[in-house]
């Protein structure tokens, strides 16, 4: 099975920005779409954004719409999540994942990265 490796997390003040990256290798080359999810302590994993590798469409959770931007580089098998105007409630572990369908549901994703911590201070 392929591997997904996230990077770019860290500590930032409210109103700041971070750019997460996800590098895909191996079998994940065959995936149709990629997604970003996040999980805060004591909460369920939630959908953030999704994008197909080679179709110019995107989808976002309402909570991040207008602040986050997902992009994909099919040639390099990289997916990025640009996060602007960050809020303390964005604090979570962020995961990238691969799916054979364009879905916002975690159960449709069969390959997950290890996650990267994003902490937004007030």
Backbone as numpy.savetxt, mean C-alpha at the origin, in Angstrom:
# Nx Ny Nz CAx CAy CAz Cx Cy Cz
6.73 -19.08 -4.51 5.88 -17.90 -4.51 6.77 -16.67 -4.51
6.23 -15.58 -5.08 7.00 -14.35 -5.17 7.13 -13.66 -3.84
7.96 -12.63 -3.84 8.24 -11.90 -2.62 7.88 -10.43 -2.79
7.34 -9.86 -1.73 7.03 -8.44 -1.70 7.78 -7.82 -0.53
8.48 -6.72 -0.77 9.26 -6.07 0.27 8.90 -4.59 0.29
8.36 -4.14 1.43 8.00 -2.73 1.59 9.16 -1.95 2.19
9.18 -0.67 1.91 10.16 0.23 2.50 9.57 1.64 2.53
10.21 2.51 3.31 9.83 3.92 3.30 9.03 4.38 4.50
8.71 3.48 5.42 7.98 3.90 6.60 8.86 4.71 7.53
8.23 5.27 8.57 8.98 6.06 9.54 8.09 6.91 10.40
8.71 7.85 11.07 8.02 8.78 11.97 7.94 10.14 11.30
6.75 10.72 11.29 6.57 12.02 10.68 5.54 12.81 11.48
5.66 14.13 11.45 4.69 14.96 12.14 3.41 15.09 11.31
2.33 15.35 11.99 1.06 15.57 11.30 1.21 16.67 10.25
0.63 16.44 9.09 0.77 17.37 7.98 1.92 17.04 7.06
2.79 16.13 7.48 3.95 15.78 6.68 3.63 14.72 5.63
4.69 14.26 4.97 4.55 13.30 3.87 5.52 12.15 4.02
5.14 11.02 3.48 6.00 9.85 3.36 5.69 9.16 2.04
6.68 8.48 1.49 6.48 7.69 0.28 6.88 6.26 0.55
5.92 5.37 0.49 6.18 3.95 0.67 6.44 3.31 -0.70
7.30 2.32 -0.68 7.59 1.56 -1.90 7.43 0.08 -1.62
7.07 -0.65 -2.65 6.92 -2.10 -2.56 7.58 -2.71 -3.79
8.59 -3.54 -3.55 9.30 -4.21 -4.64 8.79 -5.64 -4.76
8.35 -6.01 -5.94 7.82 -7.34 -6.19 8.80 -8.15 -7.01
8.97 -9.40 -6.65 9.88 -10.27 -7.40 9.31 -11.67 -7.45
9.81 -12.45 -8.42 9.39 -13.83 -8.51 8.00 -13.98 -9.09
7.23 -14.88 -8.50 5.93 -15.27 -9.04 4.93 -14.12 -9.06
5.15 -13.08 -8.23 4.20 -11.98 -8.20 4.16 -11.22 -9.51
5.13 -11.50 -10.40 5.06 -10.89 -11.71 3.76 -11.25 -12.40
3.14 -12.36 -12.03 1.94 -12.80 -12.71 0.68 -12.20 -12.10
0.81 -11.41 -11.03 -0.37 -10.85 -10.40 -0.99 -9.78 -11.29
-2.30 -9.58 -11.16 -3.00 -8.58 -11.97 -2.95 -7.21 -11.32
-3.07 -7.19 -10.00 -3.16 -5.91 -9.32 -2.40 -5.94 -8.00
-2.12 -4.75 -7.51 -1.45 -4.58 -6.23 -2.29 -3.69 -5.34
-2.19 -3.93 -4.06 -2.93 -3.11 -3.12 -2.08 -2.74 -1.93
-2.48 -1.66 -1.29 -1.91 -1.27 0.01 -3.02 -1.38 1.05
-2.65 -1.99 2.17 -3.54 -2.11 3.31 -2.79 -1.60 4.53
-3.52 -1.35 5.61 -2.88 -0.93 6.84 -3.61 -1.54 8.02
-2.86 -1.67 9.11 -3.43 -2.23 10.33 -2.89 -1.47 11.52
-3.79 -0.83 12.24 -3.43 -0.11 13.46 -3.59 -1.05 14.65
-2.90 -0.77 15.76 -3.02 -1.65 16.94 -4.46 -1.81 17.38
-4.87 -3.06 17.58 -6.21 -3.34 18.06 -7.30 -3.22 17.02
-6.91 -2.96 15.76 -7.90 -2.81 14.70 -7.67 -3.84 13.60
-8.70 -4.04 12.80 -8.58 -4.96 11.68 -7.80 -4.32 10.54
-7.23 -5.18 9.70 -6.53 -4.68 8.52 -7.55 -4.03 7.59
-7.20 -2.86 7.05 -8.14 -2.15 6.20 -7.50 -1.76 4.87
-8.33 -1.71 3.86 -7.91 -1.33 2.52 -7.52 0.15 2.49
-6.45 0.44 1.73 -6.01 1.82 1.55 -6.11 2.24 0.08
-5.48 1.45 -0.81 -5.46 1.82 -2.22 -5.14 0.59 -3.06
-5.51 0.63 -4.35 -5.24 -0.50 -5.24 -5.00 0.02 -6.65
-4.26 -0.79 -7.42 -3.94 -0.42 -8.79 -3.58 -1.66 -9.57
-4.06 -1.79 -10.80 -3.59 -2.89 -11.65 -2.20 -2.55 -12.17
-1.45 -3.57 -12.55 -0.11 -3.32 -13.05 -0.12 -2.53 -14.35
-1.05 -2.86 -15.24 -0.94 -2.27 -16.57 -2.24 -1.64 -17.07
-3.09 -1.23 -16.15 -4.30 -0.49 -16.52 -4.31 0.79 -15.70
-4.50 1.93 -16.33 -4.39 3.21 -15.61 -5.63 3.58 -14.80
-5.96 2.76 -13.84 -7.05 3.07 -12.93 -6.58 2.87 -11.49
-7.16 3.60 -10.58 -6.81 3.49 -9.16 -8.08 3.58 -8.32
-7.96 3.14 -7.09 -9.08 3.18 -6.17 -8.55 3.40 -4.78
-9.27 4.22 -3.97 -8.80 4.58 -2.64 -9.91 4.44 -1.61
-9.49 4.20 -0.37 -10.42 4.28 0.74 -10.82 5.75 0.91
-12.03 5.97 1.37 -12.51 7.34 1.55 -11.62 8.12 2.52
-11.05 7.43 3.49 -10.26 8.09 4.53 -8.95 8.67 4.00
-8.50 8.20 2.83 -7.23 8.68 2.30 -7.38 9.38 0.97
-8.57 9.37 0.42 -8.81 9.96 -0.90 -8.44 11.45 -0.89
-7.68 11.85 -1.91 -7.23 13.23 -2.00 -5.92 13.50 -1.28
-5.47 12.56 -0.44 -4.21 12.73 0.28 -3.15 11.72 -0.15
-3.58 10.51 -0.50 -2.66 9.45 -0.90 -2.76 9.21 -2.39
-1.63 8.81 -2.99 -1.61 8.47 -4.40 -0.83 7.18 -4.59
-1.45 6.20 -5.25 -0.80 4.94 -5.55 -0.33 4.97 -7.01
0.84 4.40 -7.25 1.35 4.31 -8.61 2.10 3.00 -8.77
2.20 2.55 -10.01 2.86 1.28 -10.29 3.78 1.42 -11.49
4.97 0.86 -11.37 5.93 0.78 -12.46 6.03 -0.68 -12.86
5.32 -1.03 -13.93 5.24 -2.44 -14.33 6.60 -2.98 -14.78
7.40 -2.16 -15.41 8.70 -2.61 -15.90 9.63 -2.97 -14.75
9.58 -2.18 -13.69 10.46 -2.40 -12.55 9.78 -3.19 -11.44
8.49 -3.47 -11.60 7.72 -4.19 -10.58 7.83 -3.48 -9.23
7.58 -2.19 -9.27 7.55 -1.37 -8.07 6.18 -0.71 -7.93
5.70 -0.66 -6.71 4.46 0.05 -6.41 4.76 1.07 -5.31
4.27 2.27 -5.50 4.52 3.33 -4.53 3.21 3.83 -3.95
3.30 4.32 -2.72 2.17 4.99 -2.08 2.69 6.32 -1.55
2.33 7.40 -2.22 2.69 8.74 -1.78 1.63 9.21 -0.79
2.06 9.52 0.41 1.12 9.91 1.46 1.40 11.34 1.87
0.45 12.22 1.63 0.59 13.63 1.97 -0.44 14.01 3.03
-0.21 15.14 3.66 -1.13 15.64 4.69 -1.47 14.55 5.70
-0.45 13.89 6.20 -0.66 12.77 7.10 -1.28 13.22 8.42
-2.10 12.33 8.97 -2.80 12.59 10.22 -2.41 11.51 11.24
-2.53 11.80 12.53 -2.22 10.79 13.53 -3.01 9.49 13.32
-4.21 9.58 12.81 -5.02 8.38 12.58 -4.52 7.55 11.40
-3.53 8.03 10.67 -2.90 7.23 9.62 -1.84 6.29 10.19
-1.54 6.43 11.47 -0.54 5.57 12.11 -0.97 4.11 12.04
-0.10 3.28 11.47 -0.40 1.86 11.29 0.80 1.17 10.67
0.73 -0.14 10.62 1.66 -0.90 9.78 1.03 -1.00 8.40
1.79 -0.64 7.39 1.30 -0.63 6.02 1.87 -1.84 5.28
0.97 -2.55 4.59 1.33 -3.75 3.86 1.01 -3.58 2.38
1.89 -4.06 1.52 1.51 -4.19 0.12 1.16 -5.67 -0.13
0.32 -5.89 -1.13 -0.16 -7.23 -1.41 -0.48 -7.37 -2.89
-0.43 -8.62 -3.36 -0.67 -8.92 -4.77 -1.93 -9.76 -4.93
-2.68 -9.49 -6.01 -3.93 -10.20 -6.23 -4.13 -10.48 -7.71
-4.92 -11.51 -8.00 -5.27 -11.82 -9.39 -6.50 -11.05 -9.84
-7.08 -10.28 -8.92 -8.25 -9.47 -9.26 -8.06 -8.06 -8.72
-8.83 -7.12 -9.26 -8.77 -5.73 -8.80 -9.78 -5.57 -7.67
-9.31 -5.80 -6.45 -10.20 -5.92 -5.31 -9.77 -5.02 -4.17
-10.74 -4.64 -3.32 -10.42 -3.90 -2.11 -10.53 -4.81 -0.88
-10.72 -6.09 -1.10 -10.90 -7.02 0.01 -9.62 -7.83 0.26
-9.18 -7.82 1.50 -7.92 -8.47 1.84 -7.92 -9.96 1.48
-9.07 -10.61 1.58 -9.11 -12.05 1.30 -8.85 -12.37 -0.16
-8.91 -11.38 -1.04 -8.61 -11.60 -2.45 -7.12 -11.49 -2.76
-6.32 -11.12 -1.78 -4.88 -10.96 -1.97 -4.17 -12.18 -1.39
-3.31 -12.81 -2.18 -2.70 -14.07 -1.75 -1.21 -13.97 -1.50
-0.66 -12.78 -1.61 0.77 -12.62 -1.35 0.96 -11.28 -0.67
1.61 -11.30 0.49 1.72 -10.10 1.32 3.17 -9.83 1.67
3.50 -8.56 1.79 4.79 -8.17 2.32 4.79 -8.24 3.83
5.94 -7.92 4.42 6.09 -8.02 5.87 5.56 -6.78 6.59
5.34 -5.71 5.86 4.80 -4.50 6.45 5.88 -3.50 6.82
5.49 -2.22 6.83 6.39 -1.15 7.26 5.60 -0.20 8.15
6.23 0.20 9.25 5.54 1.02 10.25 5.52 2.48 9.82
4.34 3.09 9.92 4.17 4.52 9.71 3.60 5.10 11.00
4.28 6.07 11.57 3.83 6.71 12.80 3.73 8.20 12.56
2.55 8.75 12.81 2.31 10.18 12.61 2.06 10.81 13.98
2.91 11.73 14.36 2.77 12.38 15.67 1.93 13.64 15.54
1.20 13.92 16.60 0.31 15.10 16.58 1.10 16.40 16.71
